[in-house]
Amino acid sequence: MSNAPLAPNLDLCLVGTLNQDYDYITGADTMEGAIDVVVDEATPEERRDLRKEISDFLQLSEEEIKEEFAMRWKDISPDYAKIFLTYFLESIDRHSDL
């Protein structure tokens, strides 16, 4: 059984926006830019929820994070998963309303 937390907000971002069509959906040239768009357009409450979910995920080992990404979110390489989550969290932290 997985130790990974439920992450409905992160799931919605990854499946709905930060997928293989992120550039078309967000207008960003890079995944990092797309993450910034998602964070910028999120409400303060959504950012708080995402911050909690991402922080919980980052408590897992790197191997567990890779396994969860491989199972849940196939558009993000498991090898990039921890870097992805860390950047997402940093983007949220750049917003002063948390």
N, C-alpha and C positions, 0 to 999 in steps of 0.2 A: 504494500500500500504506500502511496506517495505521501511525503511529508509536506508537499507544496501547499501553500495557502490557496484558498479560492481567490480569484482575482477578476471579478466581473467587469470592473472598469477597464483594467488593463486588457482583458480579453476583447472588449468592445473596440478599444483603440487599435489593437493589432489586427483583428479580423475585419473591422470596418474601414480603417483608414491607413494604417501602417502595414499594408500588404504589398504585393508585387506591383500594384498600381499607385503606390504612394505619390509618385511624381505627378501623375494625372489628377489625383484627388486633391492634393495640397498645393500643387504648383511649385513645390520645392525640388531642387536639383539633387539633393542628398537626403539620406535617411535622417541625418542629424537635423537638417532643415525642416523635414517633415515633422519630426518630434517637436521642434520649436513651434511650428504652426499649431499642432494639436494642443500643446500646453498654453499657447497664447489665446486660443479660442475657447479653452475650458473655463468653466466658472470656478470661483475660489473653492467651492465645495467639491467639485470634480477633481481639482488639483490636490486637495487634501486627501481625498479617497485614493487617488492614484499614488500619492506619496506613501501612504500607509501600505498599500498593496505591494508596491515596488520594494519598500524597506523590508517588508516581511519576506519577499522573495530573496532578497540579498542576504538573508540570514541562513539560507541553504548553502550547502557546499557547491563549489563550481560544477562538480559532476552532476549533482541533483538539478541544478539550474539547466544544464545542457540537456539532461533527460527530459525535463518538463517542456522545454522549448521544442525538442524533437517530437514530442507527443502532441502538444497543444497548438503550437504556432509554427507551422512549416515554412512560412515565408521569411522567417528570420533564422539564419544559420545558428545552430546550437553553439558553434565556436565563437560567435559574436554576441551571444546572449548576455553575458555578464557586462560586457562593455556597453551594450544597448541599454540595459537596465540602469547602469551607472550614469550614462549620459542623460537618460530620461529623468532621473532623479535630480541631476544637476540643473537641467532645464527648469524643472519645477521650482527648485531652490532659488533660481534667479528672479522669481516673481516675489514681490515684497508683501503680498497680501496673505501669506500663510501664517 
